[in-house]
Structure formats: C-alpha cells, structure tokens
Amino acid sequence: MSVLREIAIEETKQILITTFDSAAEWVDEREDILSEWFRTPCRGHQIGKLFNKDEQCNLARKCGFNVPLSIIYNRYDDLNFKLLTFPLITKPLYSSKGSKGDIHICYTQEDLNSSLEAESQCESFIIQEYIEKEYEIDAIGVSIDEGIIMGGGVLKHRHWPKGIGAGAYGFFDKIDAFNIDLEPIQLFIKESNYHGPFSIELIHTKDGRNFFMEVNFRNEGLAYASTCAGANLHALYIDSNKFIDWAKFRKTYLMNYSIDFLYVKEKELSIWKWVRDLIRTRCFINICFSDLGPAFAYYKNKLCKNKTKMF
C-alpha cells in the first residue's frame, strides 16, 4: 500500500492491472481505497466471493454455461462417496491458496484418497466430474466501459504437467473459430463488476459442447498471444479510442518453450516434431525478441544461482 500511495498521481488516475491470483484478491479487498487513487478492476466495487471456484460455477450456470457437477471438500472432513461419480478432478477451491500440484484426475476411490492425502498447503477443494475433452480453450477478452471485447481463444495442444498444467503449446484464433456462445460470457463479466483483461477456461468435447472451468479476473500469460495476433486488448483497455483492425488479424501459434521442451525430455514428443512446432511459433510466452532484456536477466539470475549452489 505504501508503494501504491507513493506512485499514485492525483491529477490523472493511473490504471491498475493485476497479473496473478493473490494480487487480484489483494486489490479486490482494498477496492474502496485504491479506487480513489487508480482506475481499479471493479471501480470501487468488489468481485468478492467470485474468486471461489464453486461460486463461479453457480453464476456460470445462471448465465447459461454448461458446468460440470461439483462439490466442495475441506481437508479432513468426512467425504460422502455416494455423491461422487468417477472419473473426477480435484482442484483448489481458491487458485491463490493452491497450486497446479493440487490438481488430480481420479478414476477410482483409491486415486481420490491418494490425491487428498498428498502433501499440500491447500485446505479446500472443489471436486468435479471429469469431462473427457477433445481440447481446452482459453477465451481471452477485455472488459471496458463500453462493453466486452473478445480478442479470440487459445486452443491448447499441449500442457505441462500433461493434461492438467499450464498451456505449453497451441494456437490463438478468432473467437468465431471455436463456436463459443458469447452471451454467457458477457452476462458473467457484467455480473462480476469486473473491468480489464480476463480469460475464461473452457473444455471442448468431441460432441461439440463447451464446458465452463473457471474465470481469471486478471491479466494472464497467454493473453500476450492476442497482441501477437493483431488484437491488442491491453491498448484498448488503456484507451478505448484505439481500435482493432480485424483485417490484419492472423492465426498465431504460441509456445512456452521452457516447459514444452519437457515433452522431448520425457520422450513424449520427438525432437523433430518439437522443432517443427518451434519454427512455426510466432508468439513466445517467455521471451519477446524486440525486448530481450527481461529474458537475459532471467537466465543470468538463474545461472548465478546455479553457480552459488555449486560452491
């Protein structure tokens, strides 16, 4: 708070954008104060309970999304297995209070017991029916005062850890390419009071349905793909007088090379197929070739840490 108070400019309200879950929750809890200094995500209102995945699912149903059946489980409570249908998936109830390591796909009661007994800092989970997917989509957009603009969607070809982790390789295309109903998205974001960049994670099934997973009320790493494809949502949020020239939009492949290469190391993918995918990638999530400074600093810091460990 002291840093934000110091950098706030009274004459012109700067724009506050969050980039990870705990930061989004921290700002939301202080909206009343921060909205006096900045243009905040909720303009003085609050998202509140909607950081809870179960509350998100409840609202998503009301807005018209397909939503998997789910229950809430608090660690060490008795679990009524009669309420469960396998396969299912466990996830942290609050993203900020868990990690990707707390996500488990369970096909049997034994799998579920093992996942819940695993070492973890997470205390509360949402347990959902597991939807067999053809692929996952990140629908990426921005909420501005004039309405909601969808840049497009990321179709995730590969994740790490496999099947449940962050997007490692895929492509970004216009939202029309994924046959996504936009009305539930517009209703959901309007109900939340949220302004700024956001993403909605969906599961696409082989029979053509899209199932709601969760909403990220923040900027996320894959949103950079929209900028690379020609739809700069962040510039539009800063200045609504800007516009997106859809004639210049192009389908764009994206990769997080540092985690996607793990598929090669684990012999899940041949080096030749990986190099082919690397060559056609035009959006690298963890490096920008027009601004190499952050990448150099990251690897320099990593190298120095490794040298310190050696000695």
KAHU-V722426 format. One record per backbone hydrogen bond with DSSP energy under -1.0 kcal/mol. NH is the residue of the N-H (numbers start at 1). CO is the residue of the C=O. If there is no record, write none. Layout:
nh->(NH,NH)
co->(CO,CO)
This chain:
nh->(5,6,7,8,16,24,25,26,27,28,29,30,31,34,35,36,37,38,39,45,50,51,52,53,56,57,58,59,60,61,62,63,64,65,71,73,75,77,81,83,84,88,89,90,91,93,97,98,102,103,104,106,112,113,114,115,116,117,125,126,127,128,129,130,134,135,137,138,139,140,141,142,143,144,147,149,151,152,153,154,155,156,157,158,160,164,165,166,168,169,170,171,172,173,177,178,179,186,187,188,189,190,191,192,195,196,198,199,200,201,202,203,204,205,208,211,212,213,214,216,218,219,223,224,225,226,228,229,231,233,236,237,238,239,242,246,248,250,252,254,255,256,260,261,262,263,265,266,267,268,269,274,275,276,277,278,279,280,282,283,285,287,291,296,297,298,299,300,301,302,303,304,305,306,307,308,309,310,311)
co->(1,2,3,4,39,20,21,22,23,24,25,27,28,30,31,33,34,34,14,42,47,48,49,93,52,53,54,55,56,57,58,59,61,60,127,125,123,74,79,80,81,106,128,104,126,124,94,95,99,100,90,88,108,109,110,111,112,113,73,91,71,89,69,87,204,204,202,154,200,152,198,149,196,147,144,142,140,140,173,138,171,136,169,169,166,161,161,160,158,158,254,155,252,153,174,175,176,182,183,184,185,186,187,188,41,143,141,216,139,214,137,211,135,209,205,203,66,201,201,199,216,18,220,221,222,223,224,225,226,231,232,233,234,235,239,244,245,229,172,170,283,168,256,257,259,260,261,262,264,263,263,270,271,272,273,274,275,276,253,253,255,284,288,292,293,294,295,296,297,298,299,300,301,302,303,304,305,306,307)
